Amino acid sequence: MKNHRSLLMLFVCATIAFPSTSLAQSASAPVPTALHADLVDTIAALDSAMFSAFNAHDTDRLGSFFTSDLEFYHDKSGLAGYDTTMANFRGLFARNAQTGLRRDLVPGTLEVYPLGEFGLLEVCQHRFCHTENGKEDCGTFKNIMVWRRDSTGYKVCRVISYD
């Protein structure tokens, strides 16, 4: 599993422009515990706010968490950009207006890693539930998000949703 995660992280990192430090240096550099805790708190708050918008089916607010050059990779549908992703969310919310569709972070699965000066990497599992035929139907999936830092804070520029 650790090898799989390392390869996946290398794949994600290879798609991002880094400052002059090498990938090997970035991957092996220790992260002070206090700094790492701050990063986890930051991403936990952003993740919660973003999926609060998802759970409210508020596409406009949800869209504000993504960069305009978003790349959303899904194991079933492939690659989508920002406009297609937002259209997909609107369609999903319309189809599930009465089903109680929601997303919950699976407790204990949130991992956060610094990506140099670029931003942060979020790895987690999340659970999507809705009511179907009078019964709650849920699925748990894996998710990776790259949060790019700019002068206003962090926004998601890459998503990999799988499993």
C-alpha positions in Angstrom: 0.0 0.0 0.0 2.8 2.4 0.9 4.5 1.7 -2.5 1.2 2.3 -4.3 0.7 5.7 -2.5 4.3 6.7 -3.2 3.8 6.0 -6.9 0.5 7.8 -7.0 2.0 10.8 -5.2 4.8 10.9 -7.8 2.2 10.9 -10.6 0.4 13.8 -9.1 3.5 15.7 -8.3 4.8 15.2 -11.9 1.9 17.2 -13.2 2.7 20.2 -11.1 5.3 22.9 -11.7 7.6 23.0 -8.7 10.2 25.6 -7.6 13.8 24.7 -8.0 13.9 21.9 -5.4 14.0 18.4 -6.8 11.2 15.9 -6.3 13.5 13.6 -4.4 14.5 16.4 -2.0 10.8 17.4 -1.5 9.7 13.8 -0.9 12.4 13.1 1.7 12.3 16.4 3.5 10.9 16.0 7.0 7.8 18.0 7.9 7.9 19.4 11.5 4.9 18.0 13.5 3.6 21.4 14.4 3.6 22.6 10.8 2.0 19.3 9.6 -0.8 19.7 12.2 -1.5 23.2 10.9 -1.7 21.9 7.3 -4.1 19.1 8.4 -6.3 21.7 10.2 -6.3 24.0 7.1 -7.3 21.2 4.7 -9.8 19.7 7.1 -11.5 23.1 7.3 -11.4 23.7 3.6 -12.7 20.1 2.9 -15.5 20.6 5.3 -16.5 24.0 3.8 -16.3 22.6 0.2 -18.4 19.6 1.0 -20.9 21.7 3.0 -21.5 23.4 -0.4 -21.8 20.0 -2.0 -24.2 18.7 0.6 -26.3 21.9 0.2 -26.3 21.3 -3.6 -24.9 24.8 -4.0 -23.0 24.7 -7.3 -21.9 28.3 -7.3 -20.4 28.1 -3.8 -18.9 24.6 -4.6 -17.3 26.1 -7.8 -15.5 28.7 -5.8 -13.3 26.0 -4.3 -11.8 25.1 -7.7 -9.3 26.8 -10.0 -10.4 27.7 -13.5 -7.8 25.2 -14.9 -9.2 22.3 -12.9 -8.4 18.8 -14.0 -10.8 16.3 -12.5 -9.8 12.7 -13.1 -12.4 10.0 -12.5 -11.8 6.3 -12.8 -15.1 5.9 -14.6 -15.5 9.0 -16.8 -11.9 10.1 -17.4 -10.7 13.7 -17.4 -13.0 16.7 -17.1 -12.1 20.4 -16.9 -13.8 23.1 -14.7 -16.8 23.8 -17.0 -17.6 20.1 -17.5 -17.1 19.4 -13.8 -19.5 22.1 -12.8 -22.1 20.9 -15.4 -21.7 17.4 -14.0 -22.4 18.7 -10.4 -25.4 20.6 -11.6 -26.8 17.4 -13.3 -26.0 15.3 -10.2 -27.8 17.7 -7.9 -30.8 18.0 -10.3 -31.1 14.1 -10.4 -30.8 13.9 -6.6 -32.9 16.9 -5.6 -35.0 14.7 -3.4 -32.6 11.8 -2.5 -30.7 13.6 0.3 -27.4 13.1 -1.6 -24.5 14.0 0.7 -20.8 13.4 1.1 -19.1 12.7 4.4 -15.3 12.4 5.0 -14.5 9.0 6.5 -13.1 9.7 9.9 -9.4 8.9 10.3 -8.6 8.8 6.6 -7.6 12.4 6.0 -3.9 12.7 5.1 -2.2 16.0 4.1 1.2 16.5 2.6 3.0 19.8 1.7 3.9 20.3 -2.0 6.7 22.8 -1.5 5.6 26.4 -2.1 2.9 25.2 -4.5 0.3 24.0 -2.1 -1.0 20.9 -0.4 -2.0 17.3 -1.2 -5.1 15.9 0.4 -5.6 12.1 0.4 -8.8 10.7 1.9 -11.7 8.4 1.7 -15.2 9.8 1.5 -18.7 8.3 1.6 -21.5 9.4 -0.6 -25.0 8.5 0.5 -28.5 9.0 -0.9 -31.9 7.4 -0.3 -33.0 5.0 -3.0 -36.3 2.9 -2.8 -36.7 4.1 0.8 -33.3 2.8 1.9 -30.0 4.6 2.4 -27.5 3.7 -0.3 -23.9 4.5 0.4 -20.5 4.0 -1.3 -17.0 4.7 0.0 -14.4 6.0 -2.5 -10.8 7.2 -2.5 -10.0 10.7 -3.4 -6.9 12.9 -3.9 -6.9 16.6 -4.3 -4.1 19.1 -5.0 -4.8 22.4 -3.3 -2.9 25.2 -5.0 -1.9 28.2 -2.8 -2.2 31.7 -4.1 -2.6 35.2 -2.6 -6.2 34.5 -1.5 -5.6 31.0 0.0 -6.0 27.5 -1.4 -8.1 26.2 -4.3 -8.3 22.7 -5.8 -6.6 22.4 -9.1 -6.4 18.6 -9.5 -8.8 15.9 -8.3 -8.3 12.1 -8.7 -11.4 10.2 -7.7 -11.2 6.4 -7.8 -12.1 3.0 -6.4 
